[in-house]
């Protein structure tokens, strides 16, 4: 049964009646390029999330991780992101072919602040772009070239509230749902969970690059 919402907020005016705009730096801090602060942040980040929209209108987010600085800052308007070995669904790339708009969210472990970048992207297979991003002698098959249109750093409240970097507050990962458990429940219920987990363990070790 669909959830019934009483008087949903559907206009900008009603939204600002509920939460008035707060004066200050939050409304003025976004820029249209990567300044020295943004470059320094990206150079220290081993993890980012890419947001795209598909032709069906559904939004997708894809996590990317590698040694810190894996996203290359070519200049103040250009980022290059390697595409490592994965499941080959290519959701992000499929979406970009239909809609080049992307959002990026960078994090640094142990650091409370985050960096948000928006722009447009192009998929590239150029050897000159791929080879500098090789790891263990293997270059990515493709790279994503992002033209930056907006960048700003986000305040730390969400990280502070979640105690994200405080191990003593972490919920135990033991018994938490895994990809293997998801596969068994949706794709291959006949295969044992142990068999699926074993296959994923091998993939995680042998197919990082």
Secondary structure as UniProt FT lines:
FT   HELIX           12..18
FT   HELIX           25..27
FT   HELIX           36..44
FT   STRAND          47..53
FT   TURN            55..56
FT   STRAND          59..65
FT   TURN            68..69
FT   STRAND          72..75
FT   TURN            76..77
FT   STRAND          78..83
FT   HELIX           91..98
FT   STRAND          101..107
FT   TURN            109..110
FT   STRAND          114..124
FT   HELIX           127..130
FT   HELIX           131..133
FT   TURN            136..137
FT   STRAND          142..154
FT   HELIX           157..162
FT   TURN            163..165
FT   HELIX           167..169
FT   TURN            174..175
FT   HELIX           179..186
FT   TURN            189..190
FT   HELIX           193..206
//
